[in-house]
Amino acid sequence: MRPCNDNIKKTLDLSEEMIKLANKGDIDREDTGCGILYGVMLDSAYKLKRLAEKEKENHIKKGWWKNDFEQK
């Protein structure tokens, strides 16, 4: 796997972890400050995910990214 593709994959994985943590944090929160924190985290995670998916698409179009099965 190209290093640039590996970094995109890691960014996608990280954004998924951020989404999970933000959702759990929101469920467990006890005040509005935490609600703001996890809301910002969730928003940021979705923005990162969207950007990384777009970049993955660009790499696929350039022929730099093989299908996910071959990447592993």
N, CA, C, O and CB atoms as a CASP TS submission, in Angstrom:
PFRMAT TS
TARGET T0000
AUTHOR 0000-0000-0000
METHOD Language model
MODEL 1
PARENT N/A
ATOM      1  N   MET     1       0.853  -1.174   0.000  1.00  0.00           N
ATOM      2  CA  MET     1       0.000   0.000   0.000  1.00  0.00           C
ATOM      3  C   MET     1       0.900   1.239   0.000  1.00  0.00           C
ATOM      4  O   MET     1       1.898   1.301   0.718  1.00  0.00           O
ATOM      5  CB  MET     1      -0.971  -0.003   1.231  1.00  0.00           C
ATOM      6  N   ARG     2       0.531   2.198  -0.801  1.00  0.00           N
ATOM      7  CA  ARG     2       1.271   3.461  -0.820  1.00  0.00           C
ATOM      8  C   ARG     2       1.140   4.142   0.545  1.00  0.00           C
ATOM      9  O   ARG     2       0.086   4.060   1.175  1.00  0.00           O
ATOM     10  CB  ARG     2       0.750   4.398  -1.957  1.00  0.00           C
ATOM     11  N   PRO     3       2.190   4.805   1.003  1.00  0.00           N
ATOM     12  CA  PRO     3       2.103   5.501   2.294  1.00  0.00           C
ATOM     13  C   PRO     3       0.969   6.530   2.340  1.00  0.00           C
ATOM     14  O   PRO     3       0.308   6.678   3.368  1.00  0.00           O
ATOM     15  CB  PRO     3       3.423   6.191   2.596  1.00  0.00           C
ATOM     16  N   CYS     4       0.742   7.235   1.236  1.00  0.00           N
ATOM     17  CA  CYS     4      -0.338   8.235   1.244  1.00  0.00           C
ATOM     18  C   CYS     4      -1.701   7.565   1.404  1.00  0.00           C
ATOM     19  O   CYS     4      -2.583   8.117   2.062  1.00  0.00           O
ATOM     20  CB  CYS     4      -0.312   9.071  -0.054  1.00  0.00           C
ATOM     21  N   ASN     5      -1.887   6.381   0.813  1.00  0.00           N
ATOM     22  CA  ASN     5      -3.148   5.662   0.962  1.00  0.00           C
ATOM     23  C   ASN     5      -3.294   5.102   2.373  1.00  0.00           C
ATOM     24  O   ASN     5      -4.391   5.082   2.932  1.00  0.00           O
ATOM     25  CB  ASN     5      -3.242   4.532  -0.066  1.00  0.00           C
ATOM     26  N   ASP     6      -2.185   4.650   2.939  1.00  0.00           N
ATOM     27  CA  ASP     6      -2.206   4.151   4.310  1.00  0.00           C
ATOM     28  C   ASP     6      -2.640   5.262   5.268  1.00  0.00           C
ATOM     29  O   ASP     6      -3.406   5.018   6.200  1.00  0.00           O
ATOM     30  CB  ASP     6      -0.818   3.602   4.711  1.00  0.00           C
ATOM     31  N   ASN     7      -2.157   6.463   5.039  1.00  0.00           N
ATOM     32  CA  ASN     7      -2.542   7.596   5.893  1.00  0.00           C
ATOM     33  C   ASN     7      -4.018   7.943   5.735  1.00  0.00           C
ATOM     34  O   ASN     7      -4.677   8.301   6.711  1.00  0.00           O
ATOM     35  CB  ASN     7      -1.686   8.822   5.567  1.00  0.00           C
ATOM     36  N   ILE     8      -4.539   7.842   4.522  1.00  0.00           N
ATOM     37  CA  ILE     8      -5.975   8.089   4.311  1.00  0.00           C
ATOM     38  C   ILE     8      -6.782   7.028   5.047  1.00  0.00           C
ATOM     39  O   ILE     8      -7.767   7.344   5.714  1.00  0.00           O
ATOM     40  CB  ILE     8      -6.330   8.087   2.790  1.00  0.00           C
ATOM     41  N   LYS     9      -6.360   5.756   4.925  1.00  0.00           N
ATOM     42  CA  LYS     9      -7.072   4.683   5.626  1.00  0.00           C
ATOM     43  C   LYS     9      -7.042   4.912   7.136  1.00  0.00           C
ATOM     44  O   LYS     9      -8.058   4.737   7.808  1.00  0.00           O
ATOM     45  CB  LYS     9      -6.456   3.310   5.284  1.00  0.00           C
ATOM     46  N   LYS    10      -5.891   5.301   7.672  1.00  0.00           N
ATOM     47  CA  LYS    10      -5.785   5.580   9.107  1.00  0.00           C
ATOM     48  C   LYS    10      -6.681   6.751   9.507  1.00  0.00           C
ATOM     49  O   LYS    10      -7.261   6.744  10.593  1.00  0.00           O
ATOM     50  CB  LYS    10      -4.327   5.880   9.489  1.00  0.00           C
ATOM     51  N   THR    11      -6.796   7.744   8.646  1.00  0.00           N
ATOM     52  CA  THR    11      -7.678   8.884   8.923  1.00  0.00           C
ATOM     53  C   THR    11      -9.131   8.427   8.962  1.00  0.00           C
ATOM     54  O   THR    11      -9.893   8.857   9.827  1.00  0.00           O
ATOM     55  CB  THR    11      -7.494   9.992   7.859  1.00  0.00           C
ATOM     56  N   LEU    12      -9.520   7.555   8.029  1.00  0.00           N
ATOM     57  CA  LEU    12     -10.884   7.015   8.041  1.00  0.00           C
ATOM     58  C   LEU    12     -11.139   6.213   9.313  1.00  0.00           C
ATOM     59  O   LEU    12     -12.200   6.335   9.926  1.00  0.00           O
ATOM     60  CB  LEU    12     -11.127   6.133   6.803  1.00  0.00           C
ATOM     61  N   ASP    13     -10.171   5.394   9.708  1.00  0.00           N
ATOM     62  CA  ASP    13     -10.316   4.615  10.944  1.00  0.00           C
ATOM     63  C   ASP    13     -10.417   5.535  12.164  1.00  0.00           C
ATOM     64  O   ASP    13     -11.245   5.318  13.048  1.00  0.00           O
ATOM     65  CB  ASP    13      -9.128   3.646  11.111  1.00  0.00           C
ATOM     66  N   LEU    14      -9.573   6.554  12.198  1.00  0.00           N
ATOM     67  CA  LEU    14      -9.594   7.500  13.316  1.00  0.00           C
ATOM     68  C   LEU    14     -10.924   8.243  13.390  1.00  0.00           C
ATOM     69  O   LEU    14     -11.470   8.440  14.476  1.00  0.00           O
ATOM     70  CB  LEU    14      -8.442   8.502  13.187  1.00  0.00           C
ATOM     71  N   SER    15     -11.440   8.650  12.250  1.00  0.00           N
ATOM     72  CA  SER    15     -12.721   9.370  12.259  1.00  0.00           C
ATOM     73  C   SER    15     -13.838   8.465  12.778  1.00  0.00           C
ATOM     74  O   SER    15     -14.736   8.935  13.477  1.00  0.00           O
ATOM     75  CB  SER    15     -13.068   9.887  10.837  1.00  0.00           C
ATOM     76  N   GLU    16     -13.794   7.177  12.446  1.00  0.00           N
ATOM     77  CA  GLU    16     -14.792   6.244  12.973  1.00  0.00           C
ATOM     78  C   GLU    16     -14.678   6.109  14.491  1.00  0.00           C
ATOM     79  O   GLU    16     -15.689   6.055  15.190  1.00  0.00           O
ATOM     80  CB  GLU    16     -14.637   4.870  12.309  1.00  0.00           C
ATOM     81  N   GLU    17     -13.455   6.054  14.995  1.00  0.00           N
ATOM     82  CA  GLU    17     -13.257   5.992  16.447  1.00  0.00           C
ATOM     83  C   GLU    17     -13.761   7.275  17.117  1.00  0.00           C
ATOM     84  O   GLU    17     -14.362   7.223  18.190  1.00  0.00           O
ATOM     85  CB  GLU    17     -11.763   5.766  16.780  1.00  0.00           C
ATOM     86  N   MET    18     -13.514   8.414  16.486  1.00  0.00           N
ATOM     87  CA  MET    18     -13.995   9.684  17.036  1.00  0.00           C
ATOM     88  C   MET    18     -15.515   9.709  17.093  1.00  0.00           C
ATOM     89  O   MET    18     -16.091  10.195  18.066  1.00  0.00           O
ATOM     90  CB  MET    18     -13.481  10.864  16.201  1.00  0.00           C
ATOM     91  N   ILE    19     -16.173   9.188  16.056  1.00  0.00           N
ATOM     92  CA  ILE    19     -17.642   9.136  16.024  1.00  0.00           C
ATOM     93  C   ILE    19     -18.153   8.265  17.172  1.00  0.00           C
ATOM     94  O   ILE    19     -19.084   8.646  17.881  1.00  0.00           O
ATOM     95  CB  ILE    19     -18.149   8.585  14.655  1.00  0.00           C
ATOM     96  N   LYS    20     -17.536   7.096  17.348  1.00  0.00           N
ATOM     97  CA  LYS    20     -17.944   6.198  18.438  1.00  0.00           C
ATOM     98  C   LYS    20     -17.770   6.865  19.804  1.00  0.00           C
ATOM     99  O   LYS    20     -18.664   6.800  20.648  1.00  0.00           O
ATOM    100  CB  LYS    20     -17.131   4.893  18.386  1.00  0.00           C
ATOM    101  N   LEU    21     -16.613   7.508  20.019  1.00  0.00           N
ATOM    102  CA  LEU    21     -16.353   8.161  21.296  1.00  0.00           C
ATOM    103  C   LEU    21     -17.311   9.321  21.542  1.00  0.00           C
ATOM    104  O   LEU    21     -17.809   9.495  22.655  1.00  0.00           O
ATOM    105  CB  LEU    21     -14.916   8.655  21.347  1.00  0.00           C
ATOM    106  N   ALA    22     -17.568  10.110  20.508  1.00  0.00           N
ATOM    107  CA  ALA    22     -18.484  11.246  20.656  1.00  0.00           C
ATOM    108  C   ALA    22     -19.889  10.764  21.016  1.00  0.00           C
ATOM    109  O   ALA    22     -20.550  11.361  21.866  1.00  0.00           O
ATOM    110  CB  ALA    22     -18.524  12.081  19.358  1.00  0.00           C
ATOM    111  N   ASN    23     -20.341   9.706  20.384  1.00  0.00           N
ATOM    112  CA  ASN    23     -21.668   9.170  20.698  1.00  0.00           C
ATOM    113  C   ASN    23     -21.724   8.618  22.113  1.00  0.00           C
ATOM    114  O   ASN    23     -22.694   8.855  22.834  1.00  0.00           O
ATOM    115  CB  ASN    23     -22.050   8.081  19.701  1.00  0.00           C
ATOM    116  N   LYS    24     -20.690   7.880  22.518  1.00  0.00           N
ATOM    117  CA  LYS    24     -20.652   7.345  23.885  1.00  0.00           C
ATOM    118  C   LYS    24     -20.543   8.482  24.899  1.00  0.00           C
ATOM    119  O   LYS    24     -21.222   8.477  25.925  1.00  0.00           O
ATOM    120  CB  LYS    24     -19.467   6.361  24.055  1.00  0.00           C
ATOM    121  N   GLY    25     -19.686   9.450  24.603  1.00  0.00           N
ATOM    122  CA  GLY    25     -19.520  10.587  25.499  1.00  0.00           C
ATOM    123  C   GLY    25     -20.812  11.355  25.684  1.00  0.00           C
ATOM    124  O   GLY    25     -21.119  11.811  26.785  1.00  0.00           O
ATOM    125  N   ASP    26     -21.565  11.499  24.612  1.00  0.00           N
ATOM    126  CA  ASP    26     -22.837  12.213  24.696  1.00  0.00           C
ATOM    127  C   ASP    26     -23.844  11.447  25.552  1.00  0.00           C
ATOM    128  O   ASP    26     -24.603  12.046  26.313  1.00  0.00           O
ATOM    129  CB  ASP    26     -23.408  12.448  23.293  1.00  0.00           C
ATOM    130  N   ILE    27     -23.847  10.140  25.424  1.00  0.00           N
ATOM    131  CA  ILE    27     -24.748   9.318  26.239  1.00  0.00           C
ATOM    132  C   ILE    27     -24.375   9.408  27.716  1.00  0.00           C
ATOM    133  O   ILE    27     -25.256   9.473  28.573  1.00  0.00           O
ATOM    134  CB  ILE    27     -24.712   7.849  25.772  1.00  0.00           C
ATOM    135  N   ASP    28     -23.078   9.413  28.020  1.00  0.00           N
ATOM    136  CA  ASP    28     -22.599   9.389  29.398  1.00  0.00           C
ATOM    137  C   ASP    28     -22.480  10.774  30.042  1.00  0.00           C
ATOM    138  O   ASP    28     -22.226  10.869  31.242  1.00  0.00           O
ATOM    139  CB  ASP    28     -21.271   8.710  29.445  1.00  0.00           C
ATOM    140  N   ARG    29     -22.655  11.823  29.282  1.00  0.00           N
ATOM    141  CA  ARG    29     -22.376  13.174  29.806  1.00  0.00           C
ATOM    142  C   ARG    29     -23.331  13.554  30.926  1.00  0.00           C
ATOM    143  O   ARG    29     -24.455  13.061  31.031  1.00  0.00           O
ATOM    144  CB  ARG    29     -22.468  14.210  28.685  1.00  0.00           C
ATOM    145  N   GLU    30     -22.820  14.462  31.761  1.00  0.00           N
ATOM    146  CA  GLU    30     -23.610  14.914  32.903  1.00  0.00           C
ATOM    147  C   GLU    30     -23.828  16.417  32.923  1.00  0.00           C
ATOM    148  O   GLU    30     -24.502  16.932  33.815  1.00  0.00           O
ATOM    149  CB  GLU    30     -22.944  14.494  34.176  1.00  0.00           C
ATOM    150  N   ASP    31     -23.263  17.134  31.944  1.00  0.00           N
ATOM    151  CA  ASP    31     -23.503  18.583  31.887  1.00  0.00           C
ATOM    152  C   ASP    31     -23.420  19.062  30.439  1.00  0.00           C
ATOM    153  O   ASP    31     -23.042  18.314  29.537  1.00  0.00           O
ATOM    154  CB  ASP    31     -22.476  19.352  32.775  1.00  0.00           C
ATOM    155  N   THR    32     -23.782  20.321  30.243  1.00  0.00           N
ATOM    156  CA  THR    32     -23.824  20.864  28.881  1.00  0.00           C
ATOM    157  C   THR    32     -22.432  21.069  28.288  1.00  0.00           C
ATOM    158  O   THR    32     -22.268  21.013  27.070  1.00  0.00           O
ATOM    159  CB  THR    32     -24.575  22.180  28.874  1.00  0.00           C
ATOM    160  N   GLY    33     -21.428  21.305  29.134  1.00  0.00           N
ATOM    161  CA  GLY    33     -20.066  21.481  28.636  1.00  0.00           C
ATOM    162  C   GLY    33     -19.589  20.244  27.890  1.00  0.00           C
ATOM    163  O   GLY    33     -18.961  20.341  26.836  1.00  0.00           O
ATOM    164  N   CYS    34     -19.895  19.086  28.450  1.00  0.00           N
ATOM    165  CA  CYS    34     -19.526  17.839  27.776  1.00  0.00           C
ATOM    166  C   CYS    34     -20.338  17.672  26.487  1.00  0.00           C
ATOM    167  O   CYS    34     -19.837  17.146  25.493  1.00  0.00           O
ATOM    168  CB  CYS    34     -19.749  16.625  28.717  1.00  0.00           C
ATOM    169  N   GLY    35     -21.572  18.115  26.515  1.00  0.00           N
ATOM    170  CA  GLY    35     -22.397  18.045  25.309  1.00  0.00           C
ATOM    171  C   GLY    35     -21.786  18.851  24.175  1.00  0.00           C
ATOM    172  O   GLY    35     -21.785  18.421  23.022  1.00  0.00           O
ATOM    173  N   ILE    36     -21.272  20.016  24.515  1.00  0.00           N
ATOM    174  CA  ILE    36     -20.611  20.857  23.508  1.00  0.00           C
ATOM    175  C   ILE    36     -19.350  20.159  23.008  1.00  0.00           C
ATOM    176  O   ILE    36     -19.107  20.093  21.804  1.00  0.00           O
ATOM    177  CB  ILE    36     -20.262  22.260  24.093  1.00  0.00           C
ATOM    178  N   LEU    37     -18.551  19.640  23.937  1.00  0.00           N
ATOM    179  CA  LEU    37     -17.321  18.935  23.565  1.00  0.00           C
ATOM    180  C   LEU    37     -17.604  17.804  22.585  1.00  0.00           C
ATOM    181  O   LEU    37     -16.963  17.716  21.539  1.00  0.00           O
ATOM    182  CB  LEU    37     -16.626  18.383  24.810  1.00  0.00           C
ATOM    183  N   TYR    38     -18.550  16.946  22.913  1.00  0.00           N
ATOM    184  CA  TYR    38     -18.817  15.792  22.062  1.00  0.00           C
ATOM    185  C   TYR    38     -19.539  16.180  20.782  1.00  0.00           C
ATOM    186  O   TYR    38     -19.415  15.491  19.769  1.00  0.00           O
ATOM    187  CB  TYR    38     -19.632  14.769  22.816  1.00  0.00           C
ATOM    188  N   GLY    39     -20.283  17.265  20.813  1.00  0.00           N
ATOM    189  CA  GLY    39     -20.888  17.770  19.583  1.00  0.00           C
ATOM    190  C   GLY    39     -19.834  18.256  18.605  1.00  0.00           C
ATOM    191  O   GLY    39     -19.911  17.981  17.407  1.00  0.00           O
ATOM    192  N   VAL    40     -18.844  18.983  19.124  1.00  0.00           N
ATOM    193  CA  VAL    40     -17.740  19.458  18.279  1.00  0.00           C
ATOM    194  C   VAL    40     -16.934  18.271  17.762  1.00  0.00           C
ATOM    195  O   VAL    40     -16.532  18.251  16.599  1.00  0.00           O
ATOM    196  CB  VAL    40     -16.821  20.433  19.066  1.00  0.00           C
ATOM    197  N   MET    41     -16.697  17.279  18.626  1.00  0.00           N
ATOM    198  CA  MET    41     -15.947  16.095  18.203  1.00  0.00           C
ATOM    199  C   MET    41     -16.683  15.360  17.082  1.00  0.00           C
ATOM    200  O   MET    41     -16.072  14.963  16.090  1.00  0.00           O
ATOM    201  CB  MET    41     -15.716  15.148  19.399  1.00  0.00           C
ATOM    202  N   LEU    42     -17.982  15.184  17.239  1.00  0.00           N
ATOM    203  CA  LEU    42     -18.775  14.486  16.233  1.00  0.00           C
ATOM    204  C   LEU    42     -18.765  15.244  14.910  1.00  0.00           C
ATOM    205  O   LEU    42     -18.583  14.651  13.847  1.00  0.00           O
ATOM    206  CB  LEU    42     -20.214  14.298  16.723  1.00  0.00           C
ATOM    207  N   ASP    43     -18.957  16.535  14.983  1.00  0.00           N
ATOM    208  CA  ASP    43     -18.935  17.374  13.790  1.00  0.00           C
ATOM    209  C   ASP    43     -17.579  17.280  13.084  1.00  0.00           C
ATOM    210  O   ASP    43     -17.512  17.129  11.864  1.00  0.00           O
ATOM    211  CB  ASP    43     -19.245  18.835  14.160  1.00  0.00           C
ATOM    212  N   SER    44     -16.520  17.370  13.858  1.00  0.00           N
ATOM    213  CA  SER    44     -15.162  17.299  13.300  1.00  0.00           C
ATOM    214  C   SER    44     -14.888  15.933  12.676  1.00  0.00           C
ATOM    215  O   SER    44     -14.271  15.837  11.615  1.00  0.00           O
ATOM    216  CB  SER    44     -14.122  17.592  14.389  1.00  0.00           C
ATOM    217  N   ALA    45     -15.348  14.889  13.340  1.00  0.00           N
ATOM    218  CA  ALA    45     -15.129  13.535  12.826  1.00  0.00           C
ATOM    219  C   ALA    45     -15.807  13.345  11.475  1.00  0.00           C
ATOM    220  O   ALA    45     -15.225  12.757  10.564  1.00  0.00           O
ATOM    221  CB  ALA    45     -15.646  12.492  13.824  1.00  0.00           C
ATOM    222  N   TYR    46     -17.037  13.841  11.344  1.00  0.00           N
ATOM    223  CA  TYR    46     -17.737  13.710  10.071  1.00  0.00           C
ATOM    224  C   TYR    46     -17.065  14.541   8.978  1.00  0.00           C
ATOM    225  O   TYR    46     -17.028  14.123   7.821  1.00  0.00           O
ATOM    226  CB  TYR    46     -19.196  14.131  10.226  1.00  0.00           C
ATOM    227  N   LYS    47     -16.545  15.694   9.328  1.00  0.00           N
ATOM    228  CA  LYS    47     -15.818  16.508   8.342  1.00  0.00           C
ATOM    229  C   LYS    47     -14.546  15.805   7.884  1.00  0.00           C
ATOM    230  O   LYS    47     -14.257  15.757   6.688  1.00  0.00           O
ATOM    231  CB  LYS    47     -15.471  17.887   8.931  1.00  0.00           C
ATOM    232  N   LEU    48     -13.782  15.257   8.834  1.00  0.00           N
ATOM    233  CA  LEU    48     -12.568  14.506   8.494  1.00  0.00           C
ATOM    234  C   LEU    48     -12.899  13.289   7.625  1.00  0.00           C
ATOM    235  O   LEU    48     -12.215  13.008   6.641  1.00  0.00           O
ATOM    236  CB  LEU    48     -11.840  14.058   9.776  1.00  0.00           C
ATOM    237  N   LYS    49     -13.938  12.590   8.001  1.00  0.00           N
ATOM    238  CA  LYS    49     -14.334  11.404   7.249  1.00  0.00           C
ATOM    239  C   LYS    49     -14.707  11.765   5.817  1.00  0.00           C
ATOM    240  O   LYS    49     -14.295  11.089   4.875  1.00  0.00           O
ATOM    241  CB  LYS    49     -15.506  10.701   7.936  1.00  0.00           C
ATOM    242  N   ARG    50     -15.473  12.815   5.658  1.00  0.00           N
ATOM    243  CA  ARG    50     -15.895  13.260   4.326  1.00  0.00           C
ATOM    244  C   ARG    50     -14.688  13.653   3.471  1.00  0.00           C
ATOM    245  O   ARG    50     -14.616  13.292   2.297  1.00  0.00           O
ATOM    246  CB  ARG    50     -16.871  14.449   4.442  1.00  0.00           C
ATOM    247  N   LEU    51     -13.743  14.389   4.056  1.00  0.00           N
ATOM    248  CA  LEU    51     -12.534  14.786   3.327  1.00  0.00           C
ATOM    249  C   LEU    51     -11.685  13.574   2.938  1.00  0.00           C
ATOM    250  O   LEU    51     -11.189  13.496   1.814  1.00  0.00           O
ATOM    251  CB  LEU    51     -11.702  15.754   4.172  1.00  0.00           C
ATOM    252  N   ALA    52     -11.521  12.636   3.861  1.00  0.00           N
ATOM    253  CA  ALA    52     -10.717  11.446   3.589  1.00  0.00           C
ATOM    254  C   ALA    52     -11.371  10.575   2.521  1.00  0.00           C
ATOM    255  O   ALA    52     -10.679  10.023   1.666  1.00  0.00           O
ATOM    256  CB  ALA    52     -10.508  10.638   4.873  1.00  0.00           C
ATOM    257  N   GLU    53     -12.695  10.447   2.561  1.00  0.00           N
ATOM    258  CA  GLU    53     -13.396   9.665   1.540  1.00  0.00           C
ATOM    259  C   GLU    53     -13.240  10.301   0.164  1.00  0.00           C
ATOM    260  O   GLU    53     -13.062   9.602  -0.834  1.00  0.00           O
ATOM    261  CB  GLU    53     -14.884   9.532   1.892  1.00  0.00           C
ATOM    262  N   LYS    54     -13.307  11.617   0.115  1.00  0.00           N
ATOM    263  CA  LYS    54     -13.119  12.334  -1.148  1.00  0.00           C
ATOM    264  C   LYS    54     -11.704  12.115  -1.682  1.00  0.00           C
ATOM    265  O   LYS    54     -11.513  11.903  -2.879  1.00  0.00           O
ATOM    266  CB  LYS    54     -13.394  13.844  -0.962  1.00  0.00           C
ATOM    267  N   GLU    55     -10.725  12.167  -0.800  1.00  0.00           N
ATOM    268  CA  GLU    55      -9.340  11.961  -1.220  1.00  0.00           C
ATOM    269  C   GLU    55      -9.125  10.520  -1.675  1.00  0.00           C
ATOM    270  O   GLU    55      -8.386  10.277  -2.629  1.00  0.00           O
ATOM    271  CB  GLU    55      -8.372  12.308  -0.076  1.00  0.00           C
ATOM    272  N   LYS    56      -9.762   9.570  -1.005  1.00  0.00           N
ATOM    273  CA  LYS    56      -9.692   8.175  -1.429  1.00  0.00           C
ATOM    274  C   LYS    56     -10.260   8.036  -2.837  1.00  0.00           C
ATOM    275  O   LYS    56      -9.673   7.357  -3.679  1.00  0.00           O
ATOM    276  CB  LYS    56     -10.455   7.261  -0.440  1.00  0.00           C
ATOM    277  N   GLU    57     -11.399   8.674  -3.095  1.00  0.00           N
ATOM    278  CA  GLU    57     -11.999   8.647  -4.436  1.00  0.00           C
ATOM    279  C   GLU    57     -11.037   9.215  -5.476  1.00  0.00           C
ATOM    280  O   GLU    57     -10.910   8.668  -6.571  1.00  0.00           O
ATOM    281  CB  GLU    57     -13.320   9.441  -4.451  1.00  0.00           C
ATOM    282  N   ASN    58     -10.359  10.313  -5.133  1.00  0.00           N
ATOM    283  CA  ASN    58      -9.385  10.910  -6.053  1.00  0.00           C
ATOM    284  C   ASN    58      -8.248   9.938  -6.358  1.00  0.00           C
ATOM    285  O   ASN    58      -7.798   9.839  -7.500  1.00  0.00           O
ATOM    286  CB  ASN    58      -8.819  12.211  -5.464  1.00  0.00           C
ATOM    287  N   HIS    59      -7.790   9.230  -5.344  1.00  0.00           N
ATOM    288  CA  HIS    59      -6.707   8.268  -5.538  1.00  0.00           C
ATOM    289  C   HIS    59      -7.173   7.078  -6.386  1.00  0.00           C
ATOM    290  O   HIS    59      -6.410   6.548  -7.194  1.00  0.00           O
ATOM    291  CB  HIS    59      -6.180   7.777  -4.178  1.00  0.00           C
ATOM    292  N   ILE    60      -8.417   6.667  -6.197  1.00  0.00           N
ATOM    293  CA  ILE    60      -8.976   5.578  -7.004  1.00  0.00           C
ATOM    294  C   ILE    60      -9.026   6.012  -8.471  1.00  0.00           C
ATOM    295  O   ILE    60      -8.639   5.250  -9.357  1.00  0.00           O
ATOM    296  CB  ILE    60     -10.401   5.178  -6.495  1.00  0.00           C
ATOM    297  N   LYS    61      -9.500   7.222  -8.725  1.00  0.00           N
ATOM    298  CA  LYS    61      -9.590   7.735 -10.094  1.00  0.00           C
ATOM    299  C   LYS    61      -8.217   7.836 -10.759  1.00  0.00           C
ATOM    300  O   LYS    61      -8.094   7.642 -11.968  1.00  0.00           O
ATOM    301  CB  LYS    61     -10.266   9.100 -10.097  1.00  0.00           C
ATOM    302  N   LYS    62      -7.192   8.139  -9.969  1.00  0.00           N
ATOM    303  CA  LYS    62      -5.828   8.250 -10.491  1.00  0.00           C
ATOM    304  C   LYS    62      -5.177   6.873 -10.674  1.00  0.00           C
ATOM    305  O   LYS    62      -4.094   6.767 -11.248  1.00  0.00           O
ATOM    306  CB  LYS    62      -4.975   9.110  -9.552  1.00  0.00           C
ATOM    307  N   GLY    63      -5.838   5.830 -10.186  1.00  0.00           N
ATOM    308  CA  GLY    63      -5.279   4.490 -10.276  1.00  0.00           C
ATOM    309  C   GLY    63      -4.268   4.192  -9.184  1.00  0.00           C
ATOM    310  O   GLY    63      -3.523   3.216  -9.281  1.00  0.00           O
ATOM    311  N   TRP    64      -4.232   5.008  -8.160  1.00  0.00           N
ATOM    312  CA  TRP    64      -3.278   4.832  -7.063  1.00  0.00           C
ATOM    313  C   TRP    64      -3.800   3.907  -5.973  1.00  0.00           C
ATOM    314  O   TRP    64      -3.027   3.456  -5.127  1.00  0.00           O
ATOM    315  CB  TRP    64      -2.933   6.173  -6.461  1.00  0.00           C
ATOM    316  N   TRP    65      -5.082   3.618  -5.976  1.00  0.00           N
ATOM    317  CA  TRP    65      -5.705   2.867  -4.897  1.00  0.00           C
ATOM    318  C   TRP    65      -6.363   1.637  -5.499  1.00  0.00           C
ATOM    319  O   TRP    65      -7.275   1.743  -6.319  1.00  0.00           O
ATOM    320  CB  TRP    65      -6.739   3.738  -4.117  1.00  0.00           C
ATOM    321  N   LYS    66      -5.893   0.475  -5.085  1.00  0.00           N
ATOM    322  CA  LYS    66      -6.529  -0.767  -5.509  1.00  0.00           C
ATOM    323  C   LYS    66      -7.749  -0.982  -4.634  1.00  0.00           C
ATOM    324  O   LYS    66      -7.952  -0.263  -3.655  1.00  0.00           O
ATOM    325  CB  LYS    66      -5.544  -1.982  -5.421  1.00  0.00           C
ATOM    326  N   ASN    67      -8.564  -1.974  -4.983  1.00  0.00           N
ATOM    327  CA  ASN    67      -9.750  -2.191  -4.159  1.00  0.00           C
ATOM    328  C   ASN    67      -9.346  -2.533  -2.733  1.00  0.00           C
ATOM    329  O   ASN    67      -8.208  -2.933  -2.486  1.00  0.00           O
ATOM    330  CB  ASN    67     -10.626  -3.309  -4.750  1.00  0.00           C
ATOM    331  N   ASP    68     -10.260  -2.380  -1.808  1.00  0.00           N
ATOM    332  CA  ASP    68      -9.955  -2.551  -0.381  1.00  0.00           C
ATOM    333  C   ASP    68      -9.416  -3.940  -0.056  1.00  0.00           C
ATOM    334  O   ASP    68      -8.578  -4.080   0.834  1.00  0.00           O
ATOM    335  CB  ASP    68     -11.196  -2.288   0.448  1.00  0.00           C
ATOM    336  N   PHE    69      -9.881  -4.965  -0.762  1.00  0.00           N
ATOM    337  CA  PHE    69      -9.417  -6.320  -0.498  1.00  0.00           C
ATOM    338  C   PHE    69      -7.923  -6.449  -0.808  1.00  0.00           C
ATOM    339  O   PHE    69      -7.185  -7.092  -0.062  1.00  0.00           O
ATOM    340  CB  PHE    69     -10.225  -7.333  -1.326  1.00  0.00           C
ATOM    341  N   GLU    70      -7.477  -5.830  -1.921  1.00  0.00           N
ATOM    342  CA  GLU    70      -6.085  -5.909  -2.314  1.00  0.00           C
ATOM    343  C   GLU    70      -5.183  -5.028  -1.444  1.00  0.00           C
ATOM    344  O   GLU    70      -3.976  -5.261  -1.380  1.00  0.00           O
ATOM    345  CB  GLU    70      -5.943  -5.517  -3.764  1.00  0.00           C
ATOM    346  N   GLN    71      -5.747  -4.026  -0.779  1.00  0.00           N
ATOM    347  CA  GLN    71      -4.960  -3.088   0.025  1.00  0.00           C
ATOM    348  C   GLN    71      -4.433  -3.733   1.293  1.00  0.00           C
ATOM    349  O   GLN    71      -3.408  -3.295   1.816  1.00  0.00           O
ATOM    350  CB  GLN    71      -5.794  -1.872   0.380  1.00  0.00           C
ATOM    351  N   LYS    72      -5.089  -4.745   1.796  1.00  0.00           N
ATOM    352  CA  LYS    72      -4.746  -5.295   3.107  1.00  0.00           C
ATOM    353  C   LYS    72      -3.583  -6.223   3.058  1.00  0.00           C
ATOM    354  O   LYS    72      -3.179  -6.763   4.088  1.00  0.00           O
ATOM    355  CB  LYS    72      -5.905  -6.004   3.692  1.00  0.00           C
TER
END
